[in-house]
């Protein structure tokens, strides 16, 4: 029984079966899209503290505006 797992399939055949179950391009594109939307929301949210610091005369507003 060496080289066998999951029933009677040899390990080499299992590897061949698993190769087709990788991460597909559409899944990666969807994840990048969601991450980019989150990044846009965070960058917009950083404008509020930048505006408050700018109004108060604090020079830290530049850090918020750049980030």
Buried (B, 14 or more C-beta within 10 A) or exposed (E): EEEEEEEEBEEEEBEEEEEEEEEEEEEEEEEEEEEEEEEEEEEEEBEEBBEEBBEEEBEEBEEBBEE
